[in-house]
Amino acid sequence: MENFNIFIRSIFVDNMIFAYFLGMCSFLAVSKNVRTAFGLGIAVTFMLTITLPINYLLETYVLKAGALTWLGPEYADVDLSFLSLIVFIAVIASMTQLVEMAVERYAPALYASLGIFLPLIAVNCAILGGSLFMQQREWTSVWTAVCAGGGWGIGWLLAITGIAAMRERIAQYSNIPGPLRGVGITFILTALMGIAFMSFLGIKI
Amino acid sequence: MAEKISSGSVLFNPFSKNNPVIVQILGICSVLAVTAKLEPAIVMGLSVIVVLAFSNVIISLIRNTIPVNIRIIVQLVVVATLVVVVSQLLQAYAYDVSKQLSVFIGLIITNCILMGRLEAFAMANKPWPSFLDGIGNGVGYAIILVIVGFFRELLGSGTLLGYQVVPEALYEAGYVNNGLMILPPMALIVVACIIWVHRSYNKDLQEK
């Protein structure tokens, strides 16, 4: 039940885009049409769900202060947490590479539709951000990390699909002042959606 | 790629014409998150300038020895190392600010400005122009951060760098701080306004 709550929280209350504003660059760059936006969203969800538990395990059993106690009592005061950034980014970059190869080999159709986005994901701040938030929260089980990762991914997917749908319509039907066209209006749209998502802030689950 | 680019244009173009934030649309995440107050915005700007300049130089020095297939990982490792150094320095000498910036110093690693400049410039140019490019883009980024931070702190809290600027008398006359400005969505609106102003002066940047 606890984990389910965290899953729902991560989608709406802690939404990566509208609450933390992470993963903005690809959010703004790839939201011109719904199809590609959805594809990138799926890829991000997938990567978050995989990398968050891996990084959680690394954090708990290798990096945290005193995490190496299971090797023997003499390791109890080893603190490797200053390495966490490098370890996390290495995990994310190599997982991206691995997933890319696996998808290419076993699901060529999916690869054809996601192909170009997979390498981009290594530098999507939402993924690293997820791992860094994980470090600050005190979760007790790896399933929590899976749920939070999935939730954050789905939240990101919802956000990018929504904004892409709006941008498609706006490009067709509305007469925006020249300087605001394209990027400018997308910023304002995102801001308005962000304010709308703030209504979830008060919800305690 | 070997065309002659003058050092001046490499250094000054990113200030306005080719600004990383409002023209190239890179590094938005941190612009929104750290600009509620002016001070963290300045510290973040400085950190990015340092990391960007030095990672540009390092990548440019080793650009001919990096295998193309794994260049992203190599770039990430170089950037990550620099970011760790900066974050440890901040924790040692500016602990309060580093607490406020929390994960965002770490997120400099995935700041798209870094990857964008490394890929687009440092991989193809000599160390000195790359250094200038790093400084230029870092400053371009910092300018936007400071502008956004300035307006958000002034309108949202009535202070600048923690000092009261809006006079007491104004509050007594019924002036109220705009609480919305503290919230992250308003940063987007401020950036959108900057884009608006910037593009009305630079008509060639406007999209169809």
Interface residues (C-beta under 8 A of the other chain):
Chain A: F18 A19 Y20 F21 L22 G23 M24 C25 L28 A29 F82 L83 L85 I86 I89 A90 A93 S94 Q97 P119 A122 V123 N124 C125 I127 L128 G129 L132 F133 Q136 P177 G178 P179 L180 R181 G182 V183 G184 I185 F187 I188 T190 A191 L192 G194 I195 M198
Chain B: I25 L26 G27 I28 C29 L32 A33 I72 I73 L76 V77 A80 T81 V83 V84 S87 Q88 S102 V103 G106 L107 I109 T110 N111 C112 M115 L183 P184 P185 M186 A187 L188 I189 V191 A192 I195 W196 V197 H198 R199 S200 K203 Q206 E207 K208
